[in-house]
């Protein structure tokens, strides 16, 4: 029965995504999480013992939201709220739409492409050329397929709606306070480390899905060679798989907050001059990877129904 819930949630997200008409009238659940994290930041991120306060904040917020989600899942509604809640928090359709929008904008003009990609990445975009815009969009596609699709599904499969909600709370906290800067190095430490832990397995699953859906030995070889060299313990896995599958170079030097980095390229021997068509290829691969994941879950459900 639960596999059916997961399949329905994935399908609902894929067909409808994030309906603007709904979220223009109602607060999105992630906004509620963000408001709670912002309150903790404003209230606790000062004075002494910031790291301990950050640990306490995550130790209260994550279980609190988890208990709330467990209450929703407990309601005798034939799992309707679980299906809808999971569909809202799984972001395949919205991810694909945002990445495709960068490609469409870049096809019109470089300034439009820069504006579009600035909505999905944190790096400075003012000096990006066409290739760098495309690279940023594809990197975001790969990383967010793991963070926004595979990881939510993974924790939903393991622990139901509470597992999904706790993961989403932690991931949102990491994006808000998990930064390595003067303000958040201590207070955001717990959020960043917990996010690393919760994404460890999903990132590797995401890399496998991308490589297998592309039927690319090059993708697997790139993952084996380059994933561990990435600045992130998890993001390098889906990025390496995407880079190998498309035979392009990802990551590399970029600028954050006016400060340049010297990050190494993932798949350094891959093509470094990227174009709009590469974004379209990445979007296509995202859907193939999603379809493979759905197919595996469906086959598992059929096997469980027949033999268990």
Protein Blocks (a to p, Z undefined) as FASTA:
>chain_A
ZZmmmmmmmmmmmmnmpafklmmmbccfklmmmmmmmmmmmmmngcjhklmmmmmmmmmm
mmmmmmmmmmmmmpcghhmmmmmmmmmmpcklmmmmmmmmmmmmmmmpmklmmmmmmmmc
cbdfklpcfklmmmmmmmmmmmmmmmmmmmmmmmmmmnommlmmmmmmmmmmmmmmmccc
fklmmmmmmmmmmmmmmmmmmmmmmmmmmmmmnopaklmmmmmmmmmmpmbfklmmmmmm
mmmmnopaeejiddeehiacfbdcehklbcfbdcfklmmmmmmmmmmmmmmmmmmmmmmm
mmmmmmZZ
